[in-house]
Amino acid sequence: MKIVAFVGETFEEFNNEYHAKPTSAAFLQCSIGTENVYVASSSRKSSGDNPVGISTTVLKDHFYPFPRYQSTKDFVVKCLLDRKFYSQYVDLSEQIIRQHDGEYFWIRTPSIGSIVFGLTALKLNQKVLHHMCADASNTWKDSKYKGFNKFLAFCFSKVLRSKLKNICAHKNTINLCTGDILESFSRKYSLKTYQFVDLMIKPPSVDSLIPAESLKKQGKLNLLFVGRVVEDKGVFDLIQAISEQKSMVKATFVGDGPDLEQARDLVKSKTLEHLINFTGQLPHIELNQLYADCDLVVIPSNNNYEGFPRVIMESWSYHKPVIISNVGGINAFVQDNVNGFIVEPGNVAQLSTLLANISADNEMLNGLSEGVKEMSKLSSQEYWGQQLLTIINANSARGAYVS
């Protein structure tokens, strides 16, 4: 079995290879073998040095570069300004798809590039594995959209939703949905809908599983944030909550993003440098010790597109509970006061009070240990890799695909 995966992450070309941060391509490589995975992406750049912080490596002859675009808006603008842009995109898609006739085509939506690639594959009667990882229908509500731009974002979200409906409903599509919101959407149009997480992390060693009674080292609650450092991931909310409880907590922020320097500046202005450390992007192998050493992981997103963040299950694999905002599809697996704590998005006061309560009462964390341990059984790349193969084999066995 071979899979051609269209992914949206930026790849850096170095030494006849393409390198990227964590992508679903790396998940597929682990699941079916590196030699069986081909990758297409619109985002790439040349690098004079060996890239750092990578988790995905693709050989040059397994990589297909597409015309570049920066965002959905940029894609639309390019199509309007250059009539050849869209046709070139579709023509290249058709060329690659015909070259791999009869194989599987993986798309990760709501990326506009993936949507075009997937619709082209379905038009050519190919088999599509449709991974829905985020909700495009409500992004227009985000504060970054103002006035006429908000209206345009609303209109285009309706267009994307219509295209996603067509992909979900097609007879040759298997829908892999991350989170309960996306699963509910897909199930309206297809019974071939499954809950799925393209988890990247390997099972930790037994030595990495810190027992609950050894929490709160050095008298402070040790928090971990892993993700893009951007406002709508709740980064500034978490920094503010930490500043209000600075005698009780400390934190490590892993990741990069457009708001990293602004976050550093905020920490400096609040004189929290001794409590908050920014590591930048790290490969998964370097995350092991950080997960092992933390008391709990905080995912305080306040956006309208969240699916089900991988970092939740990464945390559970280390038997660590999470604090998670009630956004997107998190209720597919997270249960409040069972395997994590759920707070309202953007509610800094609630987050701050929760941190204070947990810090003052170890039993709040100890009470989640059984629930977290139970979730650790399905919180590994191996588990979800096997789930993917089981889903594919089951649908192939009953003739789910039509040629």
C-alpha positions as semicolon CSV with decimal commas, in nm:
position;residue;x (nm);y (nm);z (nm)
1;M;0,000;0,000;0,000
2;K;0,120;0,348;-0,092
3;I;-0,020;0,684;0,016
4;V;0,026;1,026;-0,143
5;A;-0,027;1,286;0,130
6;F;-0,100;1,653;0,071
7;V;0,008;1,844;0,382
8;G;0,025;2,214;0,460
9;E;0,335;2,244;0,677
10;T;0,646;2,425;0,552
11;F;0,926;2,200;0,426
12;E;1,291;2,303;0,404
13;E;1,504;2,155;0,126
14;F;1,848;2,043;0,241
15;N;2,086;1,778;0,107
16;N;1,834;1,626;-0,138
17;E;1,575;1,587;0,135
18;Y;1,275;1,787;0,253
19;H;1,240;1,849;0,625
20;A;0,949;1,978;0,835
21;K;0,815;2,001;1,185
22;P;0,559;1,738;1,292
23;T;0,324;1,649;1,006
24;S;0,078;1,373;0,931
25;A;0,332;1,256;0,672
26;A;0,560;1,140;0,955
27;F;0,266;0,958;1,112
28;L;0,202;0,779;0,781
29;Q;0,571;0,695;0,742
30;C;0,567;0,525;1,081
31;S;0,242;0,343;0,999
32;I;0,313;0,201;0,651
33;G;0,685;0,263;0,591
34;T;0,878;0,567;0,472
35;E;0,926;0,425;0,122
36;N;0,547;0,395;0,079
37;V;0,466;0,760;0,155
38;Y;0,483;1,042;-0,101
39;V;0,430;1,401;0,009
40;A;0,289;1,706;-0,170
41;S;0,305;2,055;-0,025
42;S;0,275;2,417;-0,132
43;S;0,500;2,539;0,146
44;R;0,874;2,496;0,102
45;K;1,200;2,687;0,113
46;S;1,569;2,620;0,060
47;S;1,795;2,596;0,361
48;G;2,169;2,649;0,374
49;D;2,194;2,466;0,705
50;N;2,061;2,140;0,837
51;P;1,709;2,230;0,965
52;V;1,646;2,198;1,338
53;G;1,332;2,109;1,530
54;I;1,220;1,865;1,261
55;S;1,017;1,547;1,290
56;T;0,943;1,478;0,922
57;T;1,198;1,395;0,653
58;V;1,105;1,314;0,293
59;L;1,343;1,211;0,016
60;K;1,346;1,445;-0,283
61;D;1,206;1,178;-0,518
62;H;0,912;1,131;-0,280
63;F;0,823;1,501;-0,264
64;Y;0,601;1,703;-0,500
65;P;0,628;2,084;-0,473
66;F;0,312;2,277;-0,556
67;P;0,265;2,647;-0,641
68;R;0,313;2,845;-0,322
69;Y;0,049;3,024;-0,120
70;Q;0,056;3,157;0,236
71;S;-0,306;3,122;0,344
72;T;-0,657;3,056;0,214
73;K;-0,693;3,426;0,144
74;D;-0,364;3,429;-0,046
75;F;-0,476;3,127;-0,250
76;V;-0,799;3,304;-0,351
77;V;-0,617;3,627;-0,435
78;K;-0,367;3,439;-0,650
79;C;-0,652;3,269;-0,835
80;L;-0,820;3,605;-0,901
81;L;-0,504;3,782;-1,013
82;D;-0,359;3,498;-1,219
83;R;-0,602;3,280;-1,412
84;K;-0,328;3,023;-1,466
85;F;-0,262;2,971;-1,094
86;Y;-0,566;2,752;-1,028
87;S;-0,540;2,562;-1,357
88;Q;-0,172;2,489;-1,291
89;Y;-0,264;2,368;-0,943
90;V;-0,528;2,130;-1,078
91;D;-0,311;2,015;-1,369
92;L;-0,024;1,928;-1,134
93;S;-0,268;1,747;-0,905
94;E;-0,399;1,541;-1,197
95;Q;-0,046;1,459;-1,311
96;I;0,056;1,327;-0,970
97;I;-0,270;1,143;-0,912
98;R;-0,252;0,966;-1,250
99;Q;0,108;0,873;-1,176
100;H;-0,016;0,698;-0,860
101;D;-0,336;0,558;-1,008
102;G;-0,503;0,311;-0,771
103;E;-0,314;0,418;-0,459
104;Y;-0,452;0,609;-0,160
105;F;-0,460;0,989;-0,145
106;W;-0,443;1,154;0,196
107;I;-0,574;1,506;0,247
108;R;-0,582;1,711;0,565
109;T;-0,859;1,968;0,564
110;P;-0,963;2,248;0,588
111;S;-0,639;2,336;0,402
112;I;-0,751;2,483;0,068
113;G;-0,468;2,304;-0,114
114;S;-0,579;1,971;0,032
115;I;-0,940;2,040;-0,066
116;V;-0,846;2,106;-0,430
117;F;-0,617;1,803;-0,436
118;G;-0,883;1,580;-0,280
119;L;-1,161;1,692;-0,512
120;T;-0,933;1,630;-0,808
121;A;-0,855;1,278;-0,684
122;L;-1,225;1,203;-0,639
123;K;-1,301;1,340;-0,986
124;L;-1,049;1,085;-1,118
125;N;-1,226;0,813;-0,916
126;Q;-0,941;0,758;-0,673
127;K;-0,945;0,652;-0,308
128;V;-0,927;0,939;-0,062
129;L;-0,842;0,929;0,308
130;H;-0,994;1,252;0,433
131;H;-0,848;1,369;0,763
132;M;-1,059;1,651;0,905
133;C;-0,838;1,817;1,165
134;A;-0,995;2,161;1,214
135;D;-1,328;2,336;1,177
136;A;-1,337;2,593;0,897
137;S;-1,700;2,693;0,942
138;N;-1,654;2,940;1,228
139;T;-1,313;3,096;1,166
140;W;-1,484;3,413;1,039
141;K;-1,583;3,480;1,401
142;D;-1,218;3,529;1,504
143;S;-1,125;3,879;1,613
144;K;-0,859;3,908;1,343
145;Y;-1,137;3,955;1,087
146;K;-1,291;4,304;1,079
147;G;-1,559;4,472;0,870
148;F;-1,569;4,368;0,507
149;N;-1,295;4,108;0,563
150;K;-1,521;3,939;0,819
151;F;-1,802;3,929;0,563
152;L;-1,568;3,778;0,303
153;A;-1,441;3,524;0,557
154;F;-1,801;3,430;0,639
155;C;-1,887;3,382;0,271
156;F;-1,579;3,177;0,201
157;S;-1,635;2,960;0,508
158;K;-1,967;2,862;0,353
159;V;-1,792;2,771;0,028
160;L;-1,535;2,559;0,214
161;R;-1,810;2,388;0,412
162;S;-1,989;2,299;0,087
163;K;-1,669;2,153;-0,061
164;L;-1,603;1,955;0,257
165;K;-1,957;1,819;0,240
166;N;-1,890;1,697;-0,115
167;I;-1,568;1,526;-0,008
168;C;-1,729;1,363;0,297
169;A;-2,025;1,231;0,098
170;H;-1,829;1,082;-0,193
171;K;-1,840;0,705;-0,226
172;N;-1,461;0,682;-0,249
173;T;-1,390;0,878;0,070
174;I;-1,310;0,751;0,417
175;N;-1,350;1,033;0,670
176;L;-1,108;1,044;0,964
177;C;-1,228;1,309;1,208
178;T;-1,032;1,460;1,495
179;G;-1,282;1,563;1,763
180;D;-1,656;1,525;1,815
181;I;-1,763;1,840;1,623
182;L;-1,602;1,728;1,298
183;E;-1,724;1,373;1,344
184;S;-2,082;1,497;1,381
185;F;-2,049;1,704;1,062
186;S;-1,909;1,416;0,859
187;R;-2,158;1,159;0,985
188;K;-2,443;1,365;0,837
189;Y;-2,316;1,271;0,492
190;S;-2,135;0,940;0,530
191;L;-2,133;0,633;0,750
192;K;-1,767;0,592;0,660
193;T;-1,677;0,831;0,940
194;Y;-1,431;0,750;1,217
195;Q;-1,278;0,924;1,515
196;F;-0,905;0,957;1,450
197;V;-0,592;1,132;1,582
198;D;-0,267;1,133;1,382
199;L;-0,063;1,113;1,700
200;M;0,313;1,146;1,665
201;I;0,445;1,047;2,005
202;K;0,596;0,710;2,093
203;P;0,513;0,534;2,422
204;P;0,738;0,672;2,698
205;S;0,966;0,450;2,902
206;V;0,844;0,336;3,241
207;D;1,106;0,561;3,402
208;S;0,938;0,863;3,240
209;L;0,605;0,803;3,411
210;I;0,631;1,016;3,724
211;P;0,394;0,900;4,000
212;A;0,137;1,150;4,122
213;E;0,284;1,168;4,472
214;S;0,608;1,319;4,336
215;L;0,434;1,618;4,175
216;K;0,500;1,985;4,255
217;K;0,877;1,969;4,262
218;Q;1,043;2,263;4,435
219;G;0,707;2,372;4,571
220;K;0,568;2,506;4,242
221;L;0,322;2,360;3,999
222;N;0,522;2,284;3,683
223;L;0,317;2,364;3,369
224;L;0,390;2,277;3,006
225;F;0,253;2,441;2,690
226;V;0,326;2,275;2,354
227;G;0,198;2,436;2,035
228;R;0,209;2,739;1,808
229;V;0,291;3,056;1,996
230;V;0,003;3,264;1,869
231;E;-0,265;3,468;2,043
232;D;-0,558;3,240;1,957
233;K;-0,386;2,943;2,121
234;G;-0,436;3,123;2,452
235;V;-0,067;3,196;2,505
236;F;-0,124;3,542;2,651
237;D;-0,412;3,416;2,867
238;L;-0,181;3,159;3,021
239;I;0,097;3,411;3,080
240;Q;-0,152;3,640;3,256
241;A;-0,282;3,354;3,473
242;I;0,074;3,261;3,569
243;S;0,150;3,623;3,663
244;E;-0,147;3,613;3,902
245;Q;-0,021;3,292;4,065
246;K;0,353;3,345;4,037
247;S;0,425;3,223;4,386
248;M;0,268;2,887;4,301
249;V;0,346;2,801;3,937
250;K;0,615;2,800;3,668
251;A;0,595;2,703;3,301
252;T;0,778;2,597;2,988
253;F;0,647;2,705;2,646
254;V;0,751;2,481;2,355
255;G;0,693;2,595;1,997
256;D;0,732;2,893;1,772
257;G;0,494;3,118;1,586
258;P;0,421;3,475;1,482
259;D;0,360;3,595;1,838
260;L;0,669;3,444;2,000
261;E;0,857;3,773;2,040
262;Q;0,545;3,948;2,168
263;A;0,504;3,670;2,425
264;R;0,867;3,707;2,532
265;D;0,819;4,081;2,569
266;L;0,509;4,030;2,784
267;V;0,695;3,790;3,012
268;K;0,979;4,040;3,044
269;S;0,742;4,328;3,119
270;K;0,587;4,125;3,399
271;T;0,934;4,017;3,527
272;L;0,842;3,650;3,491
273;E;1,164;3,537;3,320
274;H;1,254;3,323;3,623
275;L;0,919;3,141;3,595
276;I;0,856;3,111;3,222
277;N;1,097;2,954;2,975
278;F;1,057;2,957;2,594
279;T;1,239;2,670;2,418
280;G;1,132;2,735;2,060
281;Q;1,036;2,443;1,834
282;L;1,171;2,105;1,945
283;P;1,165;1,763;1,776
284;H;0,947;1,509;1,951
285;I;1,244;1,318;2,091
286;E;1,344;1,627;2,291
287;L;0,994;1,667;2,433
288;N;1,018;1,345;2,633
289;Q;1,191;1,491;2,935
290;L;0,968;1,799;2,940
291;Y;0,654;1,585;2,948
292;A;0,810;1,363;3,213
293;D;0,903;1,657;3,437
294;C;0,581;1,858;3,420
295;D;0,283;1,829;3,653
296;L;0,020;1,902;3,391
297;V;-0,014;2,038;3,038
298;V;-0,217;2,348;2,958
299;I;-0,394;2,397;2,621
300;P;-0,588;2,725;2,668
301;S;-0,703;2,782;2,306
302;N;-0,956;3,058;2,240
303;N;-1,012;3,014;1,866
304;N;-1,302;2,897;1,651
305;Y;-1,123;2,633;1,443
306;E;-0,984;2,381;1,693
307;G;-1,032;2,012;1,623
308;F;-0,873;1,795;1,889
309;P;-0,515;1,902;1,972
310;R;-0,265;1,615;1,953
311;V;-0,091;1,749;2,262
312;I;-0,381;1,623;2,478
313;M;-0,302;1,261;2,400
314;E;0,071;1,328;2,409
315;S;0,017;1,440;2,768
316;W;-0,192;1,135;2,854
317;S;0,075;0,904;2,714
318;Y;0,296;1,034;2,996
319;H;0,010;0,996;3,246
320;K;-0,016;1,374;3,275
321;P;-0,355;1,547;3,307
322;V;-0,447;1,851;3,099
323;I;-0,618;2,184;3,139
324;I;-0,806;2,244;2,815
325;S;-1,040;2,515;2,690
326;N;-1,386;2,402;2,588
327;V;-1,339;2,462;2,216
328;G;-1,367;2,250;1,902
329;G;-1,393;1,875;1,940
330;I;-1,222;1,825;2,275
331;N;-1,528;1,654;2,426
332;A;-1,463;1,348;2,208
333;F;-1,216;1,231;2,474
334;V;-1,171;1,487;2,752
335;Q;-1,394;1,453;3,060
336;D;-1,388;1,728;3,318
337;N;-1,248;1,613;3,654
338;V;-1,194;1,262;3,509
339;N;-0,890;1,291;3,283
340;G;-0,847;1,667;3,272
341;F;-0,991;2,006;3,366
342;I;-1,208;2,199;3,120
343;V;-1,223;2,578;3,134
344;E;-1,405;2,834;2,924
345;P;-1,195;2,986;2,643
346;G;-1,051;3,328;2,721
347;N;-1,158;3,314;3,087
348;V;-0,830;3,411;3,253
349;A;-0,989;3,443;3,598
350;Q;-1,120;3,086;3,582
351;L;-0,783;2,954;3,462
352;S;-0,597;3,147;3,733
353;T;-0,830;3,023;4,008
354;L;-0,796;2,664;3,885
355;L;-0,416;2,686;3,894
356;A;-0,433;2,821;4,248
357;N;-0,669;2,544;4,361
358;I;-0,459;2,267;4,204
359;S;-0,142;2,409;4,353
360;A;-0,300;2,420;4,698
361;D;-0,454;2,072;4,680
362;N;-0,256;1,779;4,535
363;E;-0,564;1,560;4,558
364;M;-0,714;1,745;4,264
365;L;-0,443;1,596;4,041
366;N;-0,427;1,263;4,220
367;G;-0,800;1,223;4,159
368;L;-0,740;1,221;3,783
369;S;-0,469;0,954;3,784
370;E;-0,695;0,659;3,697
371;G;-0,876;0,847;3,421
372;V;-0,549;0,963;3,269
373;K;-0,399;0,615;3,293
374;E;-0,702;0,474;3,111
375;M;-0,664;0,727;2,828
376;S;-0,292;0,649;2,799
377;K;-0,390;0,314;2,642
378;L;-0,501;0,491;2,324
379;S;-0,249;0,775;2,337
380;S;0,029;0,650;2,113
381;Q;0,127;0,658;1,748
382;E;0,119;0,279;1,737
383;Y;-0,243;0,266;1,851
384;W;-0,368;0,515;1,592
385;G;-0,147;0,371;1,320
386;Q;-0,314;0,036;1,378
387;Q;-0,654;0,203;1,385
388;L;-0,583;0,356;1,043
389;L;-0,487;0,020;0,892
390;T;-0,791;-0,147;1,048
391;I;-1,023;0,119;0,902
392;I;-0,867;0,092;0,555
393;N;-0,874;-0,289;0,554
394;A;-1,234;-0,304;0,679
395;N;-1,357;-0,070;0,406
396;S;-1,157;-0,246;0,135
397;A;-1,290;-0,585;0,247
398;R;-1,652;-0,478;0,209
399;G;-1,593;-0,300;-0,121
400;A;-1,633;0,051;0,015
401;Y;-1,441;0,196;-0,278
402;V;-1,588;0,207;-0,626
403;S;-1,357;0,193;-0,926
